[in-house]
Amino acid sequence: MIRVALVDDQALFRAGVRMLVESQPDLEFAGEAGDGQEAIGLAVRGRPDVMLMDVRMPVRDGIQATEAILADAAAAGRTPPRILVLTTFDLDENAARAIRAGASGFVLKDADPEFLLAAIRTVHRGNAVIAANATRELIAHASRGSGRAPAPASWADLTPREREIFRLAARGLSNGEIAATEFLSEATVKTHVSRILAKLGLRDRVQLVVFAYEHELPAAD
């Protein structure tokens, strides 16, 4: 069973998500909170595997809560929950900030219920999720207005092949799609992606997308 907790300041929204989670045979509802401060206690008390975290809330927002939950787990030697941020197009820059804070990805609050359920299962497996139909648009907008940083020195450590795979991954292509485009095996692509993440100090492919736009690196033709 995957234990799922929910943090959102709208009671009606919490009720709907709770019913959705409880309708699934492989999911168990682990509790809910109405603000980021309550979420910190819920992470310890409810022992969730995945936390759905709204961004804009009273007392403490979802980004601050994400940072605190992950820091507390690290300090206590606990396995932290995977945090999946709930956002809207109006909060896109905060989604990018949440990913940098340690969230495993984000989905739109009006996403199809089946997509939300798939996202929960995906992050529980250790993979990252980025909102459907929003990969480049949201992150590009998130980077505008805050000033993009120049490419870091670690960018020069990537080989020409790794830079090309980085470009395709930043566009949201899967390993299989990259393999077909570059005439490589999926195993080879997976190895390249792992090396790219290690060289750039990134946790997952969602951070790679954010990184590309923040540093004005080529992510599109």
Secondary structure, 3 states (H helix, E strand, C coil): CEEEEEECCCHHHHHHHHHHHHCCCCEEEEEEECCHHHHHHHHHHCCCCEEEEECCCCCCCHHHHHHHHHHHHHHHCCCCCEEEEEECHHHHHHHHHHHHHCCCEEEECCCCHHHHHHHHHHHHCCCCECCCCCHHHHHHHHHCCCCCCCCCHHHHHCCHHHHHHHHHHHCCCCHHHHHHHHCCCHHHHHHHHHHHHHHHCCCCHHHHHHHHHHCCCCCCC
